[in-house]
Amino acid sequence: MEDRGVYMCQVNTDPMKMQTAFLEVVIPPDIIYEETSGDMMVPEGGSAKLICKARGYPKPKIVWRREDGREIIARNGTHGKMKATIVEGEMLSLTKVTRSEMGAYMCIASNGVPPSVSKRLKLQVHFHPLIQVPNQLVGAPLGTDVTLICNVEASPKAINYWQRENGEMIISNERYLMNENESSMYAVQMTLVIRKLHKSDMGGYKCISKNSIGDAEGTIRLYENQYTHDHGEKRIAKV
């Protein structure tokens, strides 16, 4: 930077001839890590201030975007609530944070001098588990396989398990197959497959989810659907 300034060349003729030029020194951007936020954890409904600072010449411009490309819901004093895929400024203020705002945020610094630089910050939003049961009443004939489903949302990650209505824990074996499929950072679909239904399998089942914030449960009632044969066709008899 000390080489920046005016330079002159001259020819000692009569009269003397001279020419001046200005040397501008540019510096590519660099994130100032000690003044930039790291990964953050906030409770749902709380606030988060993400700060990103960079050095360089000319002074770098800071923009924020979500790694998955979804909109940022930013709030400030003058404009209120704002939704945008890109937000400018060193500080990104998030208030009344919801679970949908959880994820990775990128702060990108650029000043026209390549390369641009970025830092990835992960925002974790904590909330107690929520369970939604798509089918609370499930009917199936004896001897068939049936699948029970519960959709769970929880952060931090929850411990999920199944119980009979009498409190008996269900253990995975050749008749009970349990699985969990993650659909997002905080959403999981719990499934319980009961194979070759017995009469004793009928009744209530609970899907239970517990994390450090709290717990939740959903209930499914399994009943027998009786099939009868009439001229080779199957029809469902009323239960």
N, C-alpha and C positions, 0 to 999 in steps of 0.2 A: 504493500500500500504506500510505502514511503517514496516509491518511484513515480507516483501520480503527480501531474503538474504540467507546467508550460516548459517546452524545450525550444531553443532558438539556434538556428545556424546562420552564420554571416560570412559574407565575402568582402574582404577589405579592399574594395575598389574605390574609385572616387567618382561619384559618391558611393558610400558603403551600401551593399545590398544584404538584406536579411529576410528570413522567413521564420515564423513561429508555428508551433503545433502543440496541441494539448494531448497529453497521454492520460487516458482513463484506464484504471486498473479495476477489473471486475473479479468478484470472488463468488464461486458457486455456493448455493445455500448449504447449511449444515444445521441439523437439529441440535439445540442446546439441551442435552438430556437431563442435566441437573435442574433445569427450570421447567421441564415438561412432565405432565402427569403420567403415572403408570396405570396398570390395570386397577379397576375400581369395583367395589361391591356396595350396592345401595338397597335399602328395603323398598318394596313396591310402594309408590306414593311419595317417596323421598326425592331429594334433589342431588344432582351431580354437576360439578363444574370441571370440564376437561380443558386443560391448558397445554398449549403447544407453542414453543418459542424456537426461533431459528436465527442464525447469524449469516451474513453474506453481504455482498455489495453488487448492485443496489439492494436495499432492504428487502428481504424476501416477503412474498405474500403467502399467507396461510389459508388453506381451505380444508374443510372437513367433509368426509363422505363415509357412508357405511360400506363395509366390505361386501355385503350381499347386494348392494345397489338400492336398497329400500330407502324410503324417505326418512329424513331426520326431522323430528318435531322439536324445533328450537324455540325458546321463549326469551324475550328481552323486554326491558322497560318501555321502550318507545313503540315498538311494532306489535307487542303482545305475542301471540302464538303464531308460529310460522312453520310451514311444511316445505321442505326442499330437499333435493337429492345432494346438493352442494351448498355448504354454509361457509361464508368467509369470516375470518377473524381469529385471533390467537386463543380466545376463550369460547368454548361451546357450553352454553348453559342449558341444562335439562332439568325441568321441574315436573313434579307429579308424575314421576317415571312409571311406565307400565311395563309388563313383561314382554310386550312386543318390541320394545326398544332395546332389549338385551342383545348383545352380540359384539362384533368387532367394529371399531371406528378407526378410520385412517386419517391422520393429519398429514397434509402434503404441503411442503414448502417449495416455492419456485420464485425465481427472479429474472427469468429470461436467459440465465447462464446455465447451460446444462452441466451435470444432470440435476433434475428435481430430486428431492429426498422425501421420505415419508417415515412415519412411525405408526405402528399398530397398537391400539389400546383396546383392551377387552372390558366391556361393561357387563357386570353380573348383577341381575336384579333378583332379590330374594323374596319369596312369598310362601305361605303355607300351601300344602297340597289341595288340589281341587279335583274331584272325580265326577265324570259324566258317564252314565250308563245308557248306551243306545237302546238296549232291549232289557227291560226289567222283568219281563215275563217270557220265559222260553219253554216251548213244548217240543218233545221229541219222543218217538216210540222206543220201547225197550229193545236192547240189542244193537242200537245204532250209536254213532258218534255225535257228540254235540259240542259246540264251541260257545263259551261265555266270554264277553268282551267288556272291558272297562277302559275308558280314556282318562289318563292322569296328566295333570299339569302340576309341576313342582320345581322349586329352585331354592336352595341347592338340591342336588339329585336325591331322590327319595328311595327308601327301602320299600318295595312293593311285594305283597304276598296275598294268598287266598286262604279263606277259612270257611268251614261249614257254619251254619247259623248257631250251632251249639258251642262254638269257639274252637272246635278241632281244626288244627292247622293242616292244610293239604300239602303233601309232599310229592314231588315229581317222581313218578314210577311208570310202569308199563301201561297203566290205565289213566293216569293223570299227566298230561303234557302241558307245561307252562312256558310261556314265551313273552318277551317284551320287545316291541319295535319302536325305536325312537323316530319321531317325525320332525322334531326341532330340538333346540337346545334345552327346552324344558318340558316338552310333550312326549308322552310314552303311551303306547297302546298295550294293555295287559290282555293276554288271552289264556284261557284255560280250556283245554280239550279233554272231555271225559269220554273214554272209549268204551264201547259195548255196555251201554247203560243198563244198570240193575235197578230194581225197585227201590233199593236202599239209597240210590243216588238222588232220588227226588227230594225236593225241599229247598231251603234257602242257602245261598252262597254269598260270601262277602269278599269284595276286593278291598284291600286296605293299603294305604300309602302313608308313610311317616318320614318327615325330615326334621332338621333341627329347629324349624319354625313352628311346626304343628303336625296334625294328622287329619286324615279324612277317610271315609269309607263309602262304598256303594253296595247295594243289595240287589241280587238277582234271584228270582224264584224259578226253579226248574220243575216242570210237571210232565206227566206221562200223556203223550198223544197216542191214542189207540188206533192202529190201522186194521181195517178189515178187508178181506178179499171178496170181491163180487164180480163174477164172470171175468176173472183175470185182471180186473182193474183195481187200483188202490184208491181208497177214499178215506178221508179223516172222519172218524166218528166223534161226536161231541163228547167232551170230557165233563 
